[in-house]
Amino acid sequence: MRTSFSDPVWQKPKAAPAFQSALSAAVTLDAVIVGGGIMGLSTALHAARAGLSVQVLDAGAIGQGASGLNGGQVIPGLKYDPEWLIGHFGNQRGAALVDFAASTADVVFDLIRDEKLAVPFMRSGWIQAAHTETALKAAASRDRQWRSRGADVKLLDQAEIAAMTGARGYLGGWLDRRAGVIDPLSYTMELARVAAAAGAKVAERQKVVKLGREAGLWRVSTQGGSELRAKSVVLATNAYTDSLLPGLARTIVPLHSFQIATAPLPADLAASILPGGQAVSDSRRILIYYRKSADGRLVLGGRGRMALPSSPADWAHLERALVRIYPALAGIPIEKRWFGRVAMTPDHLPHLHQPEQGLLAVVGCQGRGVGLMSAMGKRMAGYLAGGDGEQLPFPLSPIRPIPFHAFRQVGVAAAITWYRMLDALER
C-alpha cells in the first residue's frame, strides 16, 4: 500500500506498539475477526467488553489499509436521505436505520472522549458544498428531512458558504454540525490499543488463507500455518476482500481514493481557509473532499486512477482542483501524496451477509467509513453476543456477485473519465 509514491500526512508515532498476539488452536474462541481496520477493531473492542473471547487477524500492519489512510472526515448519515431509507426499507426498519445513521458520528467522538484516545480531532461540522442549482435543491431537501428529525443542521446561502470555506465557485450548501474530523491513523491505532486492553487479541501480518466448518466450529487457517477454532468468524476486509469467501469480492468494485496535503499554510491563508475547521465535500459527479489537518495543512482528496500510481503526476488532477477552489494556494508546495482503497457497492449501501451460520461479512463504506464502521462494529458485537437480526442496522442479504464483474471495473474507470470532463465544463 505504501510505495515510494505514497507518503501519507498521517504518521504512526515512532513508539507505536506492534500487535503480535500468540495464535493457538488449544482454545475455542467466541469470534475470529479477519481484518484489523475500523470495522474489525470496533467489533473486537465491544465484543471483548461484552465478555467474548476475540482474535483479530490482519494481513498487514494495523493502520496500513484504508482505515488509516482516509481523509479523516467523520460524517453521519448515509448516501440516501431519511425519506428514501424509510421508503426503501419500510417504516419500522427504515426508521431504525435513520436513527442508526444519525448516531454514527456520536459513536466516534464519544469513544474518543470516554476512552481518552490520543486522537487529534475537531468537531465543527461537515459542509456539503453545492456548485449547481440542482445540487442546491438537493441540499435543501436533505436539510428539511434532517431538521424535521431534530438534527443540528443548516442550509447555507452563497455568502455563508463563501465565509465558512474561503473557497470560490459554490452557490450554497448544507452544514451538518454533528460531523467533524479526526486523524484516522491515530484513531485506528488507538482502537487496536483499547481493544487489546479490553481483552481482545490483535495480531498483525497474519493473512487468513482458508476457512472451514467442522462439528459446529469454524477453523481459520493462516498463511503461516496456524489454525484457530471459533464459534463465529467476521470478515471485515471491505475493499481488501479476496477469494477467502467465494463470490464476496465480486460484489464490490474497489476504487482508489487519492489525497494530497499542502505544506503548513501561512497564517494569513490559514485564517481565510476553513476558519471554523469544518470538513467539506462538494457536489460534483467525481467529488473532491477537503479539510485542514492538525498541523495546519490543507488536505484534499478524490477519486484516482484504477491502477496503482506510478508517479506524482497521478495526483495532478487533485492539484488542479485545489487551485480551482483556492487560487491563492497556487504557490504553496504539495508535500504529501498518498492513496487508499475503498469499496463501492452497486446500490451505494453497506451490505451484510451471513452465508452460513456463524460466518458474517460486511462490505461497502460509501465514503462514510469512519463513523459508519465504528457504529457497525458496536452493533456486530451485540449480534455476536447473542442479539437477534434486529441488532444489525442493515438486513442480512445473499451474496450476489456483480454480473460481468471484470468489465464493471473497466466501465467505472471510463465513467470516472467522462464525469470528470462533465465536471470541468460546469466550473
LINJOKA-V539292 format. One record per helix or strand of 2 or more residues. SS is the DSSP state (H for helix, E for strand). FROM is the first residue (numbers start at 1). TO is the last residue. Records with the same first field share a line. If there is no record, write none. Layout:
SS=FROM-TO + FROM-TO
This chain:
E=28-34 + 54-57 + 73-74 + 121-122 + 126-130 + 153-156 + 172-176 + 180-182 + 201-203 + 208-214 + 217-222 + 227-235 + 253-262 + 279-282 + 288-292 + 298-303 + 334-344 + 351-356 + 359-363
H=38-49 + 66-69 + 82-89 + 91-114 + 133-147 + 158-165 + 184-197 + 238-240 + 248-251 + 267-272 + 312-325 + 327-329 + 369-384 + 389-391 + 405-425
